[in-house]
Amino acid sequence: MADVITYREAVAEGIAREMRRDASVVCLGEDIGAAGGVFKTTTGLWEEFGPERVRDTPISEQAIMGAAMGAAMTGMRPVAEIMFSDFLACCWDYLANEIPKVRYMTGGQVTVPLVVRTANGGGLGFGAQHSQATENWALTVPGLKIAAPATPADVIGMMAAAIRSDDPVVFFEHKALLATKGPPPPPGHLVELGRAAVVREGGDVTLVALASTVPLALTAAGVLAEEGIEAEVVDLRCLVPLDAATVLGSLRRTSRLVTVEENPYQGGWGATVVSVVADEGFGLLDAPVRRVAGECVPLPFADALEEQVVPTVDKLVAEVRRLAAY
């Protein structure tokens, strides 16, 4: 394999590794076959595994999700693509009311080992219906695991864990990260879901980030380091299971916390993290907790306007400066 791999190539590679390993893994979605996916995240799968295991579907999120649910309940491990995460709303009954409840309602007799892949997030000027970060939608539904990798290696390792999970996983692939590059992981690479990573060490403030906000936080940490403020960056990787222990462990070193998320401030995942910290780590804090999040408005098309709405390096740096001076 090459010295570097793009995030988008890592998606296809991660799926391919599991399809080679397990014949029960199948893919379905719009244009994922010969076209290689609208974001080119399934390139090569149709050629290697054929139309029986890589199936193009009609333009119907309900059809995709319903077929995937039935396949999962009857012995297969489907990987279903919903092209944009905004379109999860089109099949919300399956995702919120059916898929996460089957194992519970059958007393464990039936599992739904299903991965729902979806392109998530803004920053590319796709407008109000194609730019939302919707992890917080899924976070409101008990019974769903939520994964959102930030690097190509994590895409491959977390995809393996997601496909092998006996419970349904919503796997958010960030559109703004698709062209980013990183070292490819070794064969058999597996990243346990629910295990955060400290991706930069520092003693002054903890920045908790997810997906696209991880490189954002790392860039901000570099700016802050030049001012003598050493930020520790925690990549949550998953929202369910949530690795609160790593966040609290970081707080023991820094005593200050900022969450940075693309979800709107109202109901964003940062609020959940902050509430856990207030419950379990209040004594570790030497300053108020701060949240940098998306604004509570529909996302604009125009670049200059979108930048006003989503988190940026400048917004995060300004917030950390205020917190450091507290």
Disulfide bonds with the S-S distance in Angstrom:
none
